[in-house]
Amino acid sequence: MSDTGDGFTLHRLSWADFDNLARGEGGAGAVRRLRRAERSRRLFLLRALVEETTKVPELFGPLPPAEDAWELLARVQERAPRALEVILAHPYTGSWAGYTARLLRNRITGVCPMWMHAGHLHALAAAAAIHAGLDFHTHIPLWNSSAMLPTLGLVRLAADSPYSVAEVHSEHGRVQVSNDVARVALPPAFAVDAPGWWGIPRLTMRAGEQVLSVRLDDLDPYRGLYEPVGPHRLDHAEVDVWHALLDQAWRLIVHHLPDIADALPAGLDSLVPRPAIPFRIPSASTGDAFGSATISRPSDAAALAATLVHEFQHIRLSGLLHLTRLHDDDPRERFYTPWRDDPRPIGGVLQGLYAYFGVTTFWRALACANPRTPDRRAVFEFAYWREQTWRVLATLRDDPGLAPIGHQFVAGIAERLGPWQDEPVPADLSALVAAVSADHYAGWRISYLRPDPAVVADLAEAWLAGAARPSATPLGTDRAPTPVPDGSWSSARADLIRLSIADSPDGGNALSTTWQSIPGATAADFAYVTGRLTDAVRGYRAELAADADRPAAWIGLGLALSGLGVTPAARALLHYPEVVRAVHRRIRARTPTVPLPDELAAWIGCFLY
């Protein structure tokens, strides 16, 4: 089996394609070119795995040798090339190949015996042969009574061991999978369920002439982001909910972002559905699994549409990164990003920047759709993400870790994103954007920055001595972040603000009945978001009296004091909260007379200019 007649294909991406991708453009053509390169990458990975495992036959355990699977794949390529393309294009062929290659390279076994991972090659070959309608006979891994046929579905067979073998037999279009205990006949329509068989539903969404068709894959073991996972079957009602949400989200994308709508179907094959999480839509994708995204079920179509655009950006950039190097291979977690609570390495920053550039694009389109009565939620999200992505871009664009071509890529993003910074936004929403931004950045600082111990000691000694001003090192000298957080962070205030915008113009009446359902929300948070700033200050003081190390209470106190115009204390708590808390800790260790948090913050704040 080969890529071309001579075994090699040279993949090139034009500078026009590169610049279009940087600007979030390029259409389906550029995505197809990325996909063709990904196909070759996977084919070479497959060949390398076969050659590597052939040297050590015991890697396949009780399964047939690797050559048998390769020969079956070669038969498929000869008889029905499109069937082979289905398997090569399958996102989890890529994630399996990458995962198994890493196991071999690092000489580790993973979550299953090595022969289960190596033997998945037989499952891929069997699935390809079924697509091709071939007669064949082979054996595939059976993990916890489940045998996967990628892109088709999962056979459930009773077994005496968590790791065993199932036999696959196909003749005249009839496929049976069996072991010593049971036998399952696959239904003619593979996507439907049958006794002993779970099919993978394919959902098709249409908006005008644009069609999006994706597998809703809750079965494939290599759909996991980091390691294989077992099936997590959705019931029919949940599938229907996903279908309805995807249908509405696709209509929004087609209507508001026609360029994205043209390109997205060429790059998205599969969705891995995850359970809904209140006030969160976790999503992820990996470079190995080009064409797939893992998404927790959102509450509404607009949120899903933004998430689809977000993950599509990751897919495009991951494909591009398989063709060229945009940045150094630097694992140091040294950057602040508003979309993560932890410090990020340069590769993660670039991925996040590109993804949230896409999110900004979506919310901007929705915000501009009806100028007379704009969607306040869309306006807020646009204003927030344009500011946050620009903030990260301004840091990243001058970083020496970017390769020259990486600087060109970031410049392409800036070309689109820069002019949006000046588009008008109502003052009340701008104020909320500023509050959410300050909240998260200060929370990141107090969690991941460690102040200079000499500065902390100098400040604490000066306070205890009753000095008007310490001789401390300037507070503005930042140290590198640590990946280990000092306390847990809560995003409850941001959730409350978003809920108030979405539910009603003033937010008060709606929040009064729902705020306690937000994870981590406190009465002080509710008071702050509803404008009762004095009550919020009292509430955060009480929280710190109960737990003087709680990061969210320190930052909440800074936000409430800022709203009241208490400038020195707010300045210290929002710009150097890690210093204020560290000094407070040191004073507590030295004396039973503990200062009020805002009094200490006001004293430290007087030294900041």
PyMOL commands that set and color helices and strands:
alter all, ss='L'
color gray80, all
select helices_A, chain A and resi 15-22+27-54+57-60+66-79+81-89+91-106+114-118+120-132+221-223+236-256+258-267+301-321+346-367+376-396+404-420+427-448+453-464+492-503+508-517+523-529+533-546+551-563+567-575+577-590+597-605
alter helices_A, ss='H'
color red, helices_A
select strands_A, chain A and resi 136-143+146-149+153-156+163-171+174-178+183-185+197-199+202-207+210-216+270-274+283-284+292-296
alter strands_A, ss='S'
color yellow, strands_A
deselect
rebuild
show_as cartoon
